[in-house]
Amino acid sequence: MDGRRSAAWRFGWLWTAYGVSTFGTRFAFDAFALVALLVLHAGPAQVSLLAAVGPAVGAVLSVPLGPWVEYRRKRPVMIVTDLVRCAVLLSVPFAYALDALTVAQLLVVTVAAADITFQAAVGAYVKDVVPREELLRANGRLESTTWTATMLGPPLGGAAIGWFGPVTTVVADAVSYLLSAGALGAAGGGDRRPDRPEPRPRLRAGDLLDGWRYILRSRDLRPLFLNTVLVNGLIMASSPLLAVLMVGPLGFAPWQYGLAFAAPCLGGLVGARLSRRLVARFGERRVLRVAGTLRACWSVGLAFVGPGIAGLVLVIVVEFGLITSMGVFNPVFSTHRLERTPADRVVRTLSAWSATSKASIAALTALWGLLASVTGPRTAIAVAGALRGFAARSPRRRPRRRGGAGRRWAGPADPPRGW
């Protein structure tokens, strides 16, 4: 098997693993929040705490884990991560069957199942097995898979909760991680064996901070870093509050709540499929600037959602605009970040990025939970939307000299065989 076909084979298995686990996660969309609301009768502050604690602990743990993973092959790390997440998620249905489920256990499971190292390892593995000229195509396929799963998973998961009970989607998510581990095992390697500076690399303070140091010193990555951390944190902060508002006072059924977030994901799929063509036509910088601005200008409309069909349609329209913009932005952003990060710093850089993003999401989600307890979910959602619009000044880069590292890649006219 030649190099390109071998790379396509390995990426195909990675794509399968990513698709299975992503569908499981989207099938279990806001599963812990719904379990807390429907089974444990939790309030807005508790639901927001559930959404915040996983990212917060993940941010702390990813700091030492990033350098540790850097010196190890990435595929085994992803397999072990999948198996651990499968095991901890299965504890939820067992506790539910014994009538012993508590908010405290959900908090512990949220932490244990958090995506601490997997995404950073995925980024490094993709860079190892995918040719550089195919990175945007590969990231576009992963992004398309994300939005396809998000389009199909939540309504099916909401229906499953209505038919079979509130922990059904948690079981499905656990099984998806088991299947993902099997697909990664079938990929058969291909990831680069890292060069180890010493027989047993020890974590030093410089290693822990190297990812942030590289990001903040990079003229290309620093504005994107600040933009994505702030905007994504504000987007995620209002998500559990919208669940409280829709499933609580507005009286939407779980399947309707899932449908409100599933139908707009068609826009994400379309955006991801168009991202490469838009880069080829308008250039990477312009696509990042325009799509990055648009993705932050929609959500204030969620503050006006009401009961019934009109409210459901409003959520779908607002989410469609938001998700379409994200579908264009995300694969271009991911490719830009990988291309500008040296291979021996990918995991540390992505871990630092992920840690900051998780910490931002956790802090803002907890803060907005407290705000909602005082002002109500609707007012808190409106404030988050207004701040996103204010923070939506698009990521910009200073122009670089022609032919330099900032020169955009338009992509080959025809893909190589196997892609």
PyMOL commands that set and color helices and strands:
alter all, ss='L'
color gray80, all
select helices_A, chain A and resi 3-27+31-38+44-70+74-97+103-112+118-129+132-164+168-187+205-217+221-237+239-247+254-262+265-282+284-294+299-304+308-339+343-375+377-390
alter helices_A, ss='H'
color red, helices_A
deselect
rebuild
show_as cartoon
